[in-house]
Amino acid sequence: MILTRELETISFILIASIICLFVVFYLRQPKQFQYKQVITPLPHFISDRSPTLIPTTVPVASRSVVTSWISSDGAEKLTMKTTQNLKSTTYVFMLTNISTNTEKTLFTQILHGESTMSIPFNAFSSDDSYIFLKETLNDGNHYLVFKTSGEPFANGENDLDVTPLFIAYTSSYTINDVTGWASPTLLVVNTKNQNGSTGSSFWFDTTSQRFIQLATLFE
């Protein structure tokens, strides 16, 4: 009897231990939850909206070129700085006294399209008192005379445009080219006839602003 009771006690203890272990194991398991995904549709006006395009401006880098010309006696230097942008070209002309290294701005011009400016081969007068520049516009070539001192002419203008002055002087010829200086104040102007053949040569006197027709053709 004693042995039977002991076996029953041991069995009871084993069963109770198994039950306790099962309960503990079950309680320690992570809870499982079910999630329900809810999708809310976006408003119709948002789904049909087209992307907004924002215009951007791409900067265009300017390009500068510097050209210089020294007078025949080596005393003065004429510098042309050309800055080309998308729609225009800026020309700045500087005069430099080489011995003193002093510089001053002589002329600034902004041109559009195919218009250009340049320094002619014989730009300085023999005594460096005058220079002339070539300007090419839609209506043809213009030749601008300046005093290197920067002073205006008698008419109050800072430059003399030889082309309209010659048109006002005569209709028998048109300017073919301005080649340089015959003296400190005389600018050589070569012309062509109305039929396109070679015309007479003229001197343009910068002091009187008059033209003098020559018997000899200057080449």
Salt bridges, closest charged atoms under 4 A:
ASP48 OD2 - HIS44 NE2 2.61
ASP139 OD1 - HIS142 NE2 3.06
ASP161 OD2 - HIS142 ND1 2.75
